[in-house]
Amino acid sequence: MTGPNEEKTTAGHDGTERRARPHLREVFEEAYRVASPMLNSQQTAGSAHFLRVVLHDAFPDLHLQDISILSVAIERVYRERSKAGSQ
């Protein structure tokens, strides 16, 4: 038996992807592996630019906006994983 809130949630959710660029999720782990040597080197000056260059070289078919989104996500996940690893 389901309650009224559960019925609304199920009926309102059609299973569609909420992200605008699901293809970036597909390449994220590979892109993270490509970028990790650079992230591990702790170079901060110009690292955002070089990260985008490295990603563009590895994934030349991605749009530049996708490269930018991917680089920001990779840096964020790297910081989160580094924090979790140091605790």
PDB file of N, CA, C and O in Angstrom, chain B, residues numbered from 101:
ATOM      1  N   MET B 101       0.840  -1.166   0.000  1.00  0.00           N
ATOM      2  CA  MET B 101       0.000   0.000   0.000  1.00  0.00           C
ATOM      3  C   MET B 101       0.892   1.237   0.000  1.00  0.00           C
ATOM      4  O   MET B 101       1.851   1.304   0.769  1.00  0.00           O
ATOM      5  N   THR B 102       0.591   2.212  -0.846  1.00  0.00           N
ATOM      6  CA  THR B 102       1.388   3.430  -0.919  1.00  0.00           C
ATOM      7  C   THR B 102       0.581   4.600  -0.399  1.00  0.00           C
ATOM      8  O   THR B 102      -0.645   4.633  -0.509  1.00  0.00           O
ATOM      9  N   GLY B 103       1.290   5.558   0.168  1.00  0.00           N
ATOM     10  CA  GLY B 103       0.640   6.763   0.656  1.00  0.00           C
ATOM     11  C   GLY B 103       0.474   7.774  -0.449  1.00  0.00           C
ATOM     12  O   GLY B 103       0.991   7.573  -1.548  1.00  0.00           O
ATOM     13  N   PRO B 104      -0.238   8.862  -0.189  1.00  0.00           N
ATOM     14  CA  PRO B 104      -0.496   9.860  -1.224  1.00  0.00           C
ATOM     15  C   PRO B 104       0.775  10.530  -1.741  1.00  0.00           C
ATOM     16  O   PRO B 104       0.847  10.867  -2.922  1.00  0.00           O
ATOM     17  N   ASN B 105       1.772  10.730  -0.892  1.00  0.00           N
ATOM     18  CA  ASN B 105       3.016  11.349  -1.342  1.00  0.00           C
ATOM     19  C   ASN B 105       3.796  10.427  -2.269  1.00  0.00           C
ATOM     20  O   ASN B 105       4.410  10.888  -3.231  1.00  0.00           O
ATOM     21  N   GLU B 106       3.775   9.136  -1.986  1.00  0.00           N
ATOM     22  CA  GLU B 106       4.496   8.183  -2.827  1.00  0.00           C
ATOM     23  C   GLU B 106       3.877   8.099  -4.213  1.00  0.00           C
ATOM     24  O   GLU B 106       4.595   7.982  -5.206  1.00  0.00           O
ATOM     25  N   GLU B 107       2.569   8.156  -4.290  1.00  0.00           N
ATOM     26  CA  GLU B 107       1.905   8.102  -5.592  1.00  0.00           C
ATOM     27  C   GLU B 107       2.257   9.317  -6.436  1.00  0.00           C
ATOM     28  O   GLU B 107       2.482   9.185  -7.639  1.00  0.00           O
ATOM     29  N   LYS B 108       2.308  10.497  -5.829  1.00  0.00           N
ATOM     30  CA  LYS B 108       2.658  11.714  -6.559  1.00  0.00           C
ATOM     31  C   LYS B 108       4.091  11.642  -7.069  1.00  0.00           C
ATOM     32  O   LYS B 108       4.376  12.038  -8.200  1.00  0.00           O
ATOM     33  N   THR B 109       4.982  11.141  -6.238  1.00  0.00           N
ATOM     34  CA  THR B 109       6.380  11.039  -6.640  1.00  0.00           C
ATOM     35  C   THR B 109       6.541  10.087  -7.808  1.00  0.00           C
ATOM     36  O   THR B 109       7.241  10.396  -8.772  1.00  0.00           O
ATOM     37  N   THR B 110       5.901   8.936  -7.729  1.00  0.00           N
ATOM     38  CA  THR B 110       6.003   7.944  -8.797  1.00  0.00           C
ATOM     39  C   THR B 110       5.360   8.454 -10.074  1.00  0.00           C
ATOM     40  O   THR B 110       5.927   8.297 -11.155  1.00  0.00           O
ATOM     41  N   ALA B 111       4.191   9.058  -9.968  1.00  0.00           N
ATOM     42  CA  ALA B 111       3.482   9.546 -11.148  1.00  0.00           C
ATOM     43  C   ALA B 111       4.213  10.734 -11.771  1.00  0.00           C
ATOM     44  O   ALA B 111       4.212  10.896 -12.991  1.00  0.00           O
ATOM     45  N   GLY B 112       4.831  11.557 -10.942  1.00  0.00           N
ATOM     46  CA  GLY B 112       5.496  12.744 -11.451  1.00  0.00           C
ATOM     47  C   GLY B 112       6.863  12.462 -12.040  1.00  0.00           C
ATOM     48  O   GLY B 112       7.386  13.282 -12.795  1.00  0.00           O
ATOM     49  N   HIS B 113       7.448  11.336 -11.716  1.00  0.00           N
ATOM     50  CA  HIS B 113       8.788  11.001 -12.208  1.00  0.00           C
ATOM     51  C   HIS B 113       8.653  10.107 -13.427  1.00  0.00           C
ATOM     52  O   HIS B 113       8.149   8.987 -13.338  1.00  0.00           O
ATOM     53  N   ASP B 114       9.106  10.610 -14.562  1.00  0.00           N
ATOM     54  CA  ASP B 114       8.960   9.831 -15.800  1.00  0.00           C
ATOM     55  C   ASP B 114      10.234   9.104 -16.203  1.00  0.00           C
ATOM     56  O   ASP B 114      10.288   8.488 -17.268  1.00  0.00           O
ATOM     57  N   GLY B 115      11.261   9.171 -15.358  1.00  0.00           N
ATOM     58  CA  GLY B 115      12.479   8.424 -15.639  1.00  0.00           C
ATOM     59  C   GLY B 115      13.421   9.102 -16.610  1.00  0.00           C
ATOM     60  O   GLY B 115      14.412   8.495 -17.015  1.00  0.00           O
ATOM     61  N   THR B 116      13.150  10.341 -17.002  1.00  0.00           N
ATOM     62  CA  THR B 116      14.040  11.016 -17.936  1.00  0.00           C
ATOM     63  C   THR B 116      15.265  11.540 -17.213  1.00  0.00           C
ATOM     64  O   THR B 116      15.219  11.841 -16.020  1.00  0.00           O
ATOM     65  N   GLU B 117      16.345  11.644 -17.938  1.00  0.00           N
ATOM     66  CA  GLU B 117      17.611  12.135 -17.399  1.00  0.00           C
ATOM     67  C   GLU B 117      17.484  13.633 -17.140  1.00  0.00           C
ATOM     68  O   GLU B 117      17.041  14.378 -18.014  1.00  0.00           O
ATOM     69  N   ARG B 118      17.868  14.079 -15.947  1.00  0.00           N
ATOM     70  CA  ARG B 118      17.761  15.491 -15.605  1.00  0.00           C
ATOM     71  C   ARG B 118      18.960  16.306 -16.079  1.00  0.00           C
ATOM     72  O   ARG B 118      18.893  17.534 -16.142  1.00  0.00           O
ATOM     73  N   ARG B 119      20.034  15.640 -16.406  1.00  0.00           N
ATOM     74  CA  ARG B 119      21.233  16.346 -16.840  1.00  0.00           C
ATOM     75  C   ARG B 119      21.134  16.706 -18.313  1.00  0.00           C
ATOM     76  O   ARG B 119      20.564  15.969 -19.118  1.00  0.00           O
ATOM     77  N   ALA B 120      21.705  17.861 -18.647  1.00  0.00           N
ATOM     78  CA  ALA B 120      21.656  18.328 -20.034  1.00  0.00           C
ATOM     79  C   ALA B 120      22.709  17.654 -20.912  1.00  0.00           C
ATOM     80  O   ALA B 120      22.558  17.596 -22.132  1.00  0.00           O
ATOM     81  N   ARG B 121      23.771  17.147 -20.292  1.00  0.00           N
ATOM     82  CA  ARG B 121      24.882  16.545 -21.053  1.00  0.00           C
ATOM     83  C   ARG B 121      25.265  15.189 -20.476  1.00  0.00           C
ATOM     84  O   ARG B 121      26.331  15.056 -19.875  1.00  0.00           O
ATOM     85  N   PRO B 122      24.413  14.181 -20.648  1.00  0.00           N
ATOM     86  CA  PRO B 122      24.724  12.858 -20.068  1.00  0.00           C
ATOM     87  C   PRO B 122      25.959  12.209 -20.685  1.00  0.00           C
ATOM     88  O   PRO B 122      26.552  11.323 -20.068  1.00  0.00           O
ATOM     89  N   HIS B 123      26.361  12.622 -21.878  1.00  0.00           N
ATOM     90  CA  HIS B 123      27.557  12.041 -22.501  1.00  0.00           C
ATOM     91  C   HIS B 123      28.819  12.368 -21.703  1.00  0.00           C
ATOM     92  O   HIS B 123      29.803  11.634 -21.785  1.00  0.00           O
ATOM     93  N   LEU B 124      28.804  13.448 -20.939  1.00  0.00           N
ATOM     94  CA  LEU B 124      29.971  13.774 -20.113  1.00  0.00           C
ATOM     95  C   LEU B 124      30.124  12.789 -18.969  1.00  0.00           C
ATOM     96  O   LEU B 124      31.242  12.485 -18.551  1.00  0.00           O
ATOM     97  N   ARG B 125      29.018  12.296 -18.468  1.00  0.00           N
ATOM     98  CA  ARG B 125      29.074  11.278 -17.405  1.00  0.00           C
ATOM     99  C   ARG B 125      29.742  10.008 -17.941  1.00  0.00           C
ATOM    100  O   ARG B 125      30.471   9.326 -17.220  1.00  0.00           O
ATOM    101  N   GLU B 126      29.485   9.706 -19.203  1.00  0.00           N
ATOM    102  CA  GLU B 126      30.047   8.491 -19.803  1.00  0.00           C
ATOM    103  C   GLU B 126      31.566   8.551 -19.908  1.00  0.00           C
ATOM    104  O   GLU B 126      32.230   7.522 -19.793  1.00  0.00           O
ATOM    105  N   VAL B 127      32.122   9.733 -20.121  1.00  0.00           N
ATOM    106  CA  VAL B 127      33.573   9.857 -20.306  1.00  0.00           C
ATOM    107  C   VAL B 127      34.281  10.350 -19.047  1.00  0.00           C
ATOM    108  O   VAL B 127      35.505  10.482 -19.046  1.00  0.00           O
ATOM    109  N   PHE B 128      33.533  10.625 -17.974  1.00  0.00           N
ATOM    110  CA  PHE B 128      34.122  11.265 -16.804  1.00  0.00           C
ATOM    111  C   PHE B 128      35.278  10.465 -16.204  1.00  0.00           C
ATOM    112  O   PHE B 128      36.359  11.017 -16.001  1.00  0.00           O
ATOM    113  N   GLU B 129      35.077   9.188 -15.920  1.00  0.00           N
ATOM    114  CA  GLU B 129      36.134   8.402 -15.257  1.00  0.00           C
ATOM    115  C   GLU B 129      37.387   8.313 -16.115  1.00  0.00           C
ATOM    116  O   GLU B 129      38.500   8.389 -15.595  1.00  0.00           O
ATOM    117  N   GLU B 130      37.219   8.156 -17.410  1.00  0.00           N
ATOM    118  CA  GLU B 130      38.395   8.125 -18.293  1.00  0.00           C
ATOM    119  C   GLU B 130      39.096   9.485 -18.294  1.00  0.00           C
ATOM    120  O   GLU B 130      40.324   9.557 -18.250  1.00  0.00           O
ATOM    121  N   ALA B 131      38.314  10.551 -18.346  1.00  0.00           N
ATOM    122  CA  ALA B 131      38.888  11.896 -18.319  1.00  0.00           C
ATOM    123  C   ALA B 131      39.595  12.148 -16.992  1.00  0.00           C
ATOM    124  O   ALA B 131      40.637  12.802 -16.955  1.00  0.00           O
ATOM    125  N   TYR B 132      39.035  11.637 -15.913  1.00  0.00           N
ATOM    126  CA  TYR B 132      39.659  11.793 -14.591  1.00  0.00           C
ATOM    127  C   TYR B 132      41.019  11.089 -14.562  1.00  0.00           C
ATOM    128  O   TYR B 132      41.986  11.621 -14.017  1.00  0.00           O
ATOM    129  N   ARG B 133      41.087   9.893 -15.152  1.00  0.00           N
ATOM    130  CA  ARG B 133      42.362   9.168 -15.212  1.00  0.00           C
ATOM    131  C   ARG B 133      43.380   9.920 -16.055  1.00  0.00           C
ATOM    132  O   ARG B 133      44.566   9.946 -15.725  1.00  0.00           O
ATOM    133  N   VAL B 134      42.922  10.532 -17.141  1.00  0.00           N
ATOM    134  CA  VAL B 134      43.823  11.305 -18.000  1.00  0.00           C
ATOM    135  C   VAL B 134      44.344  12.527 -17.245  1.00  0.00           C
ATOM    136  O   VAL B 134      45.517  12.882 -17.369  1.00  0.00           O
ATOM    137  N   ALA B 135      43.480  13.166 -16.470  1.00  0.00           N
ATOM    138  CA  ALA B 135      43.839  14.408 -15.786  1.00  0.00           C
ATOM    139  C   ALA B 135      44.567  14.196 -14.465  1.00  0.00           C
ATOM    140  O   ALA B 135      45.245  15.106 -13.989  1.00  0.00           O
ATOM    141  N   SER B 136      44.444  13.020 -13.867  1.00  0.00           N
ATOM    142  CA  SER B 136      44.979  12.827 -12.519  1.00  0.00           C
ATOM    143  C   SER B 136      46.493  13.043 -12.395  1.00  0.00           C
ATOM    144  O   SER B 136      46.919  13.573 -11.369  1.00  0.00           O
ATOM    145  N   PRO B 137      47.323  12.674 -13.358  1.00  0.00           N
ATOM    146  CA  PRO B 137      48.758  12.975 -13.188  1.00  0.00           C
ATOM    147  C   PRO B 137      49.020  14.473 -13.044  1.00  0.00           C
ATOM    148  O   PRO B 137      49.881  14.887 -12.268  1.00  0.00           O
ATOM    149  N   MET B 138      48.284  15.273 -13.786  1.00  0.00           N
ATOM    150  CA  MET B 138      48.452  16.709 -13.697  1.00  0.00           C
ATOM    151  C   MET B 138      47.912  17.233 -12.367  1.00  0.00           C
ATOM    152  O   MET B 138      48.521  18.107 -11.751  1.00  0.00           O
ATOM    153  N   LEU B 139      46.794  16.712 -11.933  1.00  0.00           N
ATOM    154  CA  LEU B 139      46.216  17.139 -10.658  1.00  0.00           C
ATOM    155  C   LEU B 139      47.098  16.722  -9.493  1.00  0.00           C
ATOM    156  O   LEU B 139      47.219  17.456  -8.512  1.00  0.00           O
ATOM    157  N   ASN B 140      47.716  15.552  -9.590  1.00  0.00           N
ATOM    158  CA  ASN B 140      48.590  15.055  -8.524  1.00  0.00           C
ATOM    159  C   ASN B 140      49.887  15.858  -8.405  1.00  0.00           C
ATOM    160  O   ASN B 140      50.520  15.861  -7.349  1.00  0.00           O
ATOM    161  N   SER B 141      50.278  16.529  -9.473  1.00  0.00           N
ATOM    162  CA  SER B 141      51.533  17.278  -9.450  1.00  0.00           C
ATOM    163  C   SER B 141      51.426  18.568  -8.642  1.00  0.00           C
ATOM    164  O   SER B 141      52.441  19.205  -8.358  1.00  0.00           O
ATOM    165  N   GLN B 142      50.202  18.959  -8.267  1.00  0.00           N
ATOM    166  CA  GLN B 142      49.966  20.144  -7.436  1.00  0.00           C
ATOM    167  C   GLN B 142      50.426  21.444  -8.088  1.00  0.00           C
ATOM    168  O   GLN B 142      50.753  22.392  -7.375  1.00  0.00           O
ATOM    169  N   GLN B 143      50.460  21.518  -9.381  1.00  0.00           N
ATOM    170  CA  GLN B 143      50.798  22.771 -10.063  1.00  0.00           C
ATOM    171  C   GLN B 143      49.535  23.635 -10.097  1.00  0.00           C
ATOM    172  O   GLN B 143      48.514  23.222 -10.646  1.00  0.00           O
ATOM    173  N   THR B 144      49.605  24.819  -9.516  1.00  0.00           N
ATOM    174  CA  THR B 144      48.421  25.665  -9.437  1.00  0.00           C
ATOM    175  C   THR B 144      48.407  26.764 -10.486  1.00  0.00           C
ATOM    176  O   THR B 144      47.332  27.129 -10.960  1.00  0.00           O
ATOM    177  N   ALA B 145      49.542  27.298 -10.862  1.00  0.00           N
ATOM    178  CA  ALA B 145      49.586  28.394 -11.814  1.00  0.00           C
ATOM    179  C   ALA B 145      49.198  27.907 -13.207  1.00  0.00           C
ATOM    180  O   ALA B 145      49.920  27.126 -13.828  1.00  0.00           O
ATOM    181  N   GLY B 146      48.063  28.372 -13.683  1.00  0.00           N
ATOM    182  CA  GLY B 146      47.618  28.006 -15.016  1.00  0.00           C
ATOM    183  C   GLY B 146      47.104  26.597 -15.148  1.00  0.00           C
ATOM    184  O   GLY B 146      46.913  26.112 -16.263  1.00  0.00           O
ATOM    185  N   SER B 147      46.875  25.927 -14.037  1.00  0.00           N
ATOM    186  CA  SER B 147      46.476  24.519 -14.111  1.00  0.00           C
ATOM    187  C   SER B 147      45.106  24.328 -14.762  1.00  0.00           C
ATOM    188  O   SER B 147      44.880  23.325 -15.438  1.00  0.00           O
ATOM    189  N   ALA B 148      44.194  25.274 -14.567  1.00  0.00           N
ATOM    190  CA  ALA B 148      42.873  25.151 -15.180  1.00  0.00           C
ATOM    191  C   ALA B 148      42.997  25.166 -16.703  1.00  0.00           C
ATOM    192  O   ALA B 148      42.342  24.389 -17.397  1.00  0.00           O
ATOM    193  N   HIS B 149      43.837  26.051 -17.206  1.00  0.00           N
ATOM    194  CA  HIS B 149      44.041  26.120 -18.656  1.00  0.00           C
ATOM    195  C   HIS B 149      44.687  24.836 -19.175  1.00  0.00           C
ATOM    196  O   HIS B 149      44.240  24.277 -20.177  1.00  0.00           O
ATOM    197  N   PHE B 150      45.722  24.375 -18.506  1.00  0.00           N
ATOM    198  CA  PHE B 150      46.412  23.172 -18.960  1.00  0.00           C
ATOM    199  C   PHE B 150      45.535  21.934 -18.838  1.00  0.00           C
ATOM    200  O   PHE B 150      45.630  21.016 -19.652  1.00  0.00           O
ATOM    201  N   LEU B 151      44.686  21.911 -17.826  1.00  0.00           N
ATOM    202  CA  LEU B 151      43.749  20.799 -17.697  1.00  0.00           C
ATOM    203  C   LEU B 151      42.814  20.753 -18.896  1.00  0.00           C
ATOM    204  O   LEU B 151      42.533  19.680 -19.430  1.00  0.00           O
ATOM    205  N   ARG B 152      42.336  21.906 -19.316  1.00  0.00           N
ATOM    206  CA  ARG B 152      41.458  21.961 -20.500  1.00  0.00           C
ATOM    207  C   ARG B 152      42.198  21.524 -21.762  1.00  0.00           C
ATOM    208  O   ARG B 152      41.631  20.848 -22.620  1.00  0.00           O
ATOM    209  N   VAL B 153      43.456  21.910 -21.866  1.00  0.00           N
ATOM    210  CA  VAL B 153      44.261  21.503 -23.030  1.00  0.00           C
ATOM    211  C   VAL B 153      44.431  19.987 -23.045  1.00  0.00           C
ATOM    212  O   VAL B 153      44.267  19.349 -24.086  1.00  0.00           O
ATOM    213  N   VAL B 154      44.757  19.417 -21.896  1.00  0.00           N
ATOM    214  CA  VAL B 154      44.943  17.966 -21.795  1.00  0.00           C
ATOM    215  C   VAL B 154      43.641  17.243 -22.149  1.00  0.00           C
ATOM    216  O   VAL B 154      43.655  16.252 -22.878  1.00  0.00           O
ATOM    217  N   LEU B 155      42.526  17.741 -21.633  1.00  0.00           N
ATOM    218  CA  LEU B 155      41.233  17.106 -21.924  1.00  0.00           C
ATOM    219  C   LEU B 155      40.857  17.250 -23.388  1.00  0.00           C
ATOM    220  O   LEU B 155      40.317  16.323 -23.990  1.00  0.00           O
ATOM    221  N   HIS B 156      41.143  18.412 -23.960  1.00  0.00           N
ATOM    222  CA  HIS B 156      40.830  18.607 -25.383  1.00  0.00           C
ATOM    223  C   HIS B 156      41.677  17.690 -26.260  1.00  0.00           C
ATOM    224  O   HIS B 156      41.193  17.169 -27.265  1.00  0.00           O
ATOM    225  N   ASP B 157      42.926  17.495 -25.886  1.00  0.00           N
ATOM    226  CA  ASP B 157      43.782  16.576 -26.638  1.00  0.00           C
ATOM    227  C   ASP B 157      43.271  15.138 -26.537  1.00  0.00           C
ATOM    228  O   ASP B 157      43.313  14.386 -27.511  1.00  0.00           O
ATOM    229  N   ALA B 158      42.791  14.768 -25.356  1.00  0.00           N
ATOM    230  CA  ALA B 158      42.312  13.400 -25.141  1.00  0.00           C
ATOM    231  C   ALA B 158      40.927  13.163 -25.729  1.00  0.00           C
ATOM    232  O   ALA B 158      40.598  12.043 -26.119  1.00  0.00           O
ATOM    233  N   PHE B 159      40.121  14.209 -25.793  1.00  0.00           N
ATOM    234  CA  PHE B 159      38.742  14.096 -26.290  1.00  0.00           C
ATOM    235  C   PHE B 159      38.474  15.192 -27.324  1.00  0.00           C
ATOM    236  O   PHE B 159      37.704  16.115 -27.058  1.00  0.00           O
ATOM    237  N   PRO B 160      39.095  15.101 -28.489  1.00  0.00           N
ATOM    238  CA  PRO B 160      38.977  16.174 -29.487  1.00  0.00           C
ATOM    239  C   PRO B 160      37.564  16.352 -30.047  1.00  0.00           C
ATOM    240  O   PRO B 160      37.259  17.400 -30.617  1.00  0.00           O
ATOM    241  N   ASP B 161      36.711  15.362 -29.897  1.00  0.00           N
ATOM    242  CA  ASP B 161      35.352  15.486 -30.428  1.00  0.00           C
ATOM    243  C   ASP B 161      34.405  16.245 -29.508  1.00  0.00           C
ATOM    244  O   ASP B 161      33.298  16.600 -29.912  1.00  0.00           O
ATOM    245  N   LEU B 162      34.837  16.495 -28.268  1.00  0.00           N
ATOM    246  CA  LEU B 162      33.982  17.234 -27.345  1.00  0.00           C
ATOM    247  C   LEU B 162      34.000  18.723 -27.661  1.00  0.00           C
ATOM    248  O   LEU B 162      35.030  19.283 -28.037  1.00  0.00           O
ATOM    249  N   HIS B 163      32.851  19.345 -27.502  1.00  0.00           N
ATOM    250  CA  HIS B 163      32.713  20.789 -27.672  1.00  0.00           C
ATOM    251  C   HIS B 163      33.519  21.490 -26.576  1.00  0.00           C
ATOM    252  O   HIS B 163      33.678  20.941 -25.485  1.00  0.00           O
ATOM    253  N   LEU B 164      34.022  22.681 -26.846  1.00  0.00           N
ATOM    254  CA  LEU B 164      34.831  23.394 -25.858  1.00  0.00           C
ATOM    255  C   LEU B 164      34.068  23.671 -24.566  1.00  0.00           C
ATOM    256  O   LEU B 164      34.657  23.668 -23.485  1.00  0.00           O
ATOM    257  N   GLN B 165      32.763  23.910 -24.672  1.00  0.00           N
ATOM    258  CA  GLN B 165      31.965  24.118 -23.464  1.00  0.00           C
ATOM    259  C   GLN B 165      31.919  22.831 -22.634  1.00  0.00           C
ATOM    260  O   GLN B 165      31.959  22.876 -21.404  1.00  0.00           O
ATOM    261  N   ASP B 166      31.835  21.693 -23.310  1.00  0.00           N
ATOM    262  CA  ASP B 166      31.857  20.413 -22.599  1.00  0.00           C
ATOM    263  C   ASP B 166      33.202  20.187 -21.915  1.00  0.00           C
ATOM    264  O   ASP B 166      33.254  19.660 -20.804  1.00  0.00           O
ATOM    265  N   ILE B 167      34.281  20.581 -22.569  1.00  0.00           N
ATOM    266  CA  ILE B 167      35.615  20.473 -21.968  1.00  0.00           C
ATOM    267  C   ILE B 167      35.685  21.318 -20.700  1.00  0.00           C
ATOM    268  O   ILE B 167      36.232  20.881 -19.688  1.00  0.00           O
ATOM    269  N   SER B 168      35.140  22.510 -20.757  1.00  0.00           N
ATOM    270  CA  SER B 168      35.136  23.389 -19.597  1.00  0.00           C
ATOM    271  C   SER B 168      34.328  22.795 -18.449  1.00  0.00           C
ATOM    272  O   SER B 168      34.783  22.800 -17.305  1.00  0.00           O
ATOM    273  N   ILE B 169      33.150  22.292 -18.740  1.00  0.00           N
ATOM    274  CA  ILE B 169      32.300  21.667 -17.724  1.00  0.00           C
ATOM    275  C   ILE B 169      33.009  20.464 -17.117  1.00  0.00           C
ATOM    276  O   ILE B 169      33.013  20.283 -15.900  1.00  0.00           O
ATOM    277  N   LEU B 170      33.604  19.649 -17.966  1.00  0.00           N
ATOM    278  CA  LEU B 170      34.303  18.453 -17.514  1.00  0.00           C
ATOM    279  C   LEU B 170      35.496  18.812 -16.622  1.00  0.00           C
ATOM    280  O   LEU B 170      35.730  18.157 -15.607  1.00  0.00           O
ATOM    281  N   SER B 171      36.243  19.839 -16.995  1.00  0.00           N
ATOM    282  CA  SER B 171      37.416  20.217 -16.198  1.00  0.00           C
ATOM    283  C   SER B 171      37.011  20.719 -14.815  1.00  0.00           C
ATOM    284  O   SER B 171      37.670  20.398 -13.826  1.00  0.00           O
ATOM    285  N   VAL B 172      35.952  21.490 -14.736  1.00  0.00           N
ATOM    286  CA  VAL B 172      35.479  21.977 -13.434  1.00  0.00           C
ATOM    287  C   VAL B 172      35.024  20.799 -12.570  1.00  0.00           C
ATOM    288  O   VAL B 172      35.330  20.739 -11.379  1.00  0.00           O
ATOM    289  N   ALA B 173      34.297  19.873 -13.177  1.00  0.00           N
ATOM    290  CA  ALA B 173      33.824  18.697 -12.434  1.00  0.00           C
ATOM    291  C   ALA B 173      34.989  17.835 -11.958  1.00  0.00           C
ATOM    292  O   ALA B 173      34.971  17.333 -10.835  1.00  0.00           O
ATOM    293  N   ILE B 174      35.987  17.665 -12.795  1.00  0.00           N
ATOM    294  CA  ILE B 174      37.151  16.856 -12.427  1.00  0.00           C
ATOM    295  C   ILE B 174      37.902  17.505 -11.267  1.00  0.00           C
ATOM    296  O   ILE B 174      38.303  16.817 -10.328  1.00  0.00           O
ATOM    297  N   GLU B 175      38.094  18.817 -11.322  1.00  0.00           N
ATOM    298  CA  GLU B 175      38.777  19.496 -10.220  1.00  0.00           C
ATOM    299  C   GLU B 175      37.993  19.369  -8.916  1.00  0.00           C
ATOM    300  O   GLU B 175      38.580  19.158  -7.855  1.00  0.00           O
ATOM    301  N   ARG B 176      36.674  19.495  -8.993  1.00  0.00           N
ATOM    302  CA  ARG B 176      35.849  19.380  -7.794  1.00  0.00           C
ATOM    303  C   ARG B 176      35.925  17.981  -7.206  1.00  0.00           C
ATOM    304  O   ARG B 176      36.093  17.823  -5.996  1.00  0.00           O
ATOM    305  N   VAL B 177      35.802  16.965  -8.050  1.00  0.00           N
ATOM    306  CA  VAL B 177      35.862  15.587  -7.571  1.00  0.00           C
ATOM    307  C   VAL B 177      37.251  15.283  -7.015  1.00  0.00           C
ATOM    308  O   VAL B 177      37.371  14.583  -6.010  1.00  0.00           O
ATOM    309  N   TYR B 178      38.288  15.794  -7.647  1.00  0.00           N
ATOM    310  CA  TYR B 178      39.650  15.583  -7.143  1.00  0.00           C
ATOM    311  C   TYR B 178      39.793  16.149  -5.735  1.00  0.00           C
ATOM    312  O   TYR B 178      40.343  15.491  -4.851  1.00  0.00           O
ATOM    313  N   ARG B 179      39.296  17.375  -5.524  1.00  0.00           N
ATOM    314  CA  ARG B 179      39.363  17.982  -4.184  1.00  0.00           C
ATOM    315  C   ARG B 179      38.581  17.157  -3.170  1.00  0.00           C
ATOM    316  O   ARG B 179      39.050  16.937  -2.054  1.00  0.00           O
ATOM    317  N   GLU B 180      37.390  16.701  -3.552  1.00  0.00           N
ATOM    318  CA  GLU B 180      36.567  15.901  -2.635  1.00  0.00           C
ATOM    319  C   GLU B 180      37.242  14.573  -2.302  1.00  0.00           C
ATOM    320  O   GLU B 180      37.257  14.159  -1.142  1.00  0.00           O
ATOM    321  N   ARG B 181      37.797  13.905  -3.307  1.00  0.00           N
ATOM    322  CA  ARG B 181      38.470  12.629  -3.077  1.00  0.00           C
ATOM    323  C   ARG B 181      39.744  12.835  -2.263  1.00  0.00           C
ATOM    324  O   ARG B 181      40.099  11.981  -1.450  1.00  0.00           O
ATOM    325  N   SER B 182      40.430  13.948  -2.468  1.00  0.00           N
ATOM    326  CA  SER B 182      41.642  14.224  -1.685  1.00  0.00           C
ATOM    327  C   SER B 182      41.298  14.454  -0.222  1.00  0.00           C
ATOM    328  O   SER B 182      42.006  13.982   0.668  1.00  0.00           O
ATOM    329  N   LYS B 183      40.210  15.179   0.029  1.00  0.00           N
ATOM    330  CA  LYS B 183      39.773  15.412   1.409  1.00  0.00           C
ATOM    331  C   LYS B 183      39.397  14.103   2.086  1.00  0.00           C
ATOM    332  O   LYS B 183      39.768  13.856   3.233  1.00  0.00           O
ATOM    333  N   ALA B 184      38.657  13.269   1.365  1.00  0.00           N
ATOM    334  CA  ALA B 184      38.221  11.986   1.929  1.00  0.00           C
ATOM    335  C   ALA B 184      39.422  11.081   2.206  1.00  0.00           C
ATOM    336  O   ALA B 184      39.425  10.340   3.189  1.00  0.00           O
ATOM    337  N   GLY B 185      40.425  11.135   1.360  1.00  0.00           N
ATOM    338  CA  GLY B 185      41.614  10.317   1.537  1.00  0.00           C
ATOM    339  C   GLY B 185      42.502  10.769   2.673  1.00  0.00           C
ATOM    340  O   GLY B 185      43.236   9.963   3.245  1.00  0.00           O
ATOM    341  N   SER B 186      42.447  12.052   3.011  1.00  0.00           N
ATOM    342  CA  SER B 186      43.314  12.573   4.072  1.00  0.00           C
ATOM    343  C   SER B 186      42.674  12.470   5.448  1.00  0.00           C
ATOM    344  O   SER B 186      43.328  12.742   6.454  1.00  0.00           O
ATOM    345  N   GLN B 187      41.429  12.088   5.506  1.00  0.00           N
ATOM    346  CA  GLN B 187      40.751  11.976   6.815  1.00  0.00           C
ATOM    347  C   GLN B 187      40.934  10.641   7.446  1.00  0.00           C
ATOM    348  O   GLN B 187      40.425  10.401   8.541  1.00  0.00           O
TER     349      GLN B 187
END
